[in-house]
Amino acid sequence: DPDELKHALALLSSAKYLPVIADNQYNITYEQCHIYRSERFNESFHLEDTSINRQFPLAFNILMYENVEQFERLLRIIYRPQNFYCIHVDSDASLNVFEGVKSIVQCFSNVFLSSKREKVLYATFSRLQADLNCMQDLIKYPSWKYLLNIANTELPLKTNSELVKILSIYRGYNDIEGRWKTRIISRTKYVWKIINTTSTSYLSHLRQTNENKKPPPGNIEIVKGSAYGAFSRAFIEFIQTSSIAKELLDWSRDTLTPDEHYWATLNYNTHLHPPGAKTDPTAWTARFVIWGKRECHGPVVHGICILSTADLPTLYNRHELFANKFHLNDDPIVYQCLEELLVNRSKVNLLLKDAAFYRRMPFLLPS
């Protein structure tokens, strides 16, 4: 509704203070868990999901640094009793954040903190390692079919039922972005070194050296992609057991943004025989991101649009599984609107809209 959208934007622009729940207010004791769950995770789908969804459990990595309220609200949207959730709280996060998240996850048998924590520095190997830590923890649970790695600043654009229907269509293929021709050569041609672990300005903690890296192992061609994806269980097992996957991981330690080439490189170098892979980089649906200011109605941080209330009409019609990214404290309206939409849609088991779109994904077609 254009009028409602204008009204929401006017409210947002005139608001002098946006109320938030402080991190230290999340101090749930174990004895209070049943009360907490009955108040915050009390929808029917939180208690028992549909039979089809129970037969197709999902696993989630959630990486976070701040804002316990945003984490809790994200978990409330995506939580289902048959799924598994590994939460990686940055080792540099405040004690209030860590303790707040810890007090929430203790109330669920299928939600847990990662066994190893990383201090995640932007564009460094630590970002990739944080995901791998959770994947190593999650593989111990044998029932899940696909793993989705997400950040605390993201929201799903699909309900759990829709995710299950879409990923069932994908039949074990990975949904991973890959681009052969747009790779920035300097990211992997030269050795990169961390020179300052405390700097907060963009890339000032890294320096490109003049030292050339050795060629990647296994006759691999590096493929640019995304840090995020939808990975089949077999692909995650391959990453953890394959010697060539481990060699590529070690080779990537001193590159720039290795999280943006590791998944794609393994997925599209099919001579390595990774499960669920395809030869040619193709369209993908795991993530919706607006790069730069074009078509973005919110601020831009590190080149990524912070999605806002004005972006809602676009978000409603996207085919992607998740959207990146949202800042709850800056624009709570867009967050609440998507939150309500997803919770309400989760209460009814609707047919998948545009199922034919997902069946036509190029990675499902013969090579």
Helices and strands as residue ranges (DSSP letters): H 2-14, G 23-25, G 30-32, H 33-40, H 44-47, H 51-54, E 58-64, H 68-78, E 84-89, H 95-105, E 111-113, H 125-138, E 146-151, E 154-156, H 160-169, E 175-176, H 186-189, E 190-194, E 206-212, G 217-219, E 229-232, H 233-241, H 243-251, G 252-254, G 258-260, H 262-268, G 270-272, E 287-289, E 300-301, E 304-305, G 309-311, H 312-316, E 322-324, H 332-346, H 355-359, G 362-364
